[in-house]
Amino acid sequence: MSKVDGRKISHEVRETIRMEAIQKWLDGATVKSLAEEYGTDESCIYRWTGRYRKGGMEALKTRPIAH
């Protein structure tokens, strides 16, 4: 799978992807396999797992852009 520019995906879809990936991670998927499946870098998956550890699924929701 080629890498996808996340900026071109709606907020709702990005949230769904993050939550789905974290659920797979909780079920035993590796960071490497998730990065390959979702076409992103492992560092991105590690950011998601870090956010999850700090605030649960709520922390994976898209945050408003500060102006």
Stockholm file with secondary structure:
# STOCKHOLM 1.0

chainA/1-67         MSKVDGRKISHEVRETIRMEAIQKWLDGATVKSLAEEYGTDESCIYRWTGRYRKGGMEALKTRPIAH
#=GR chainA/1-67 SS CCCCCGGGSCHHHHHHHHHHHHHHHHTTCCHHHHHHHHTSCHHHHHHHHHHHHHHGGGGGSCCCCCC
#=GC SS_cons        CCCCCGGGSCHHHHHHHHHHHHHHHHTTCCHHHHHHHHTSCHHHHHHHHHHHHHHGGGGGSCCCCCC
//
